[in-house]
Amino acid sequence: MRRTAPLCVPKKGQPELFEKFFRGSNAKTVRPNGTGIGLFLVQKVIKEHGEEVIFHSVQGEGSTFAFRLPLDGDAANIGIS
């Protein structure tokens, strides 16, 4: 799992988080040069393996991202550090 600290995704932007070129309003301030393509690509690759990206965000605490990928026919949790 990867936890961002203390950046969270505002609730109103969460439904669009994995859309191509979407950037949350607070992300534009913290990293003004981002493109909004990263999470879109991550989700695309993970879905092509038949799995999903797991996302949870709490104001003031940050966001957590995780995903699952199949290994030898079994799904295994893979964390990003």
Secondary structure, DSSP 8 states (H G I E B T S, - for coil): -EEESS----GGGGGGTTSTT---HHHHHH-TT--S-HHHHHHHHHHHTT--EEEEEETTTEEEEEEEEEETTEEEEE---
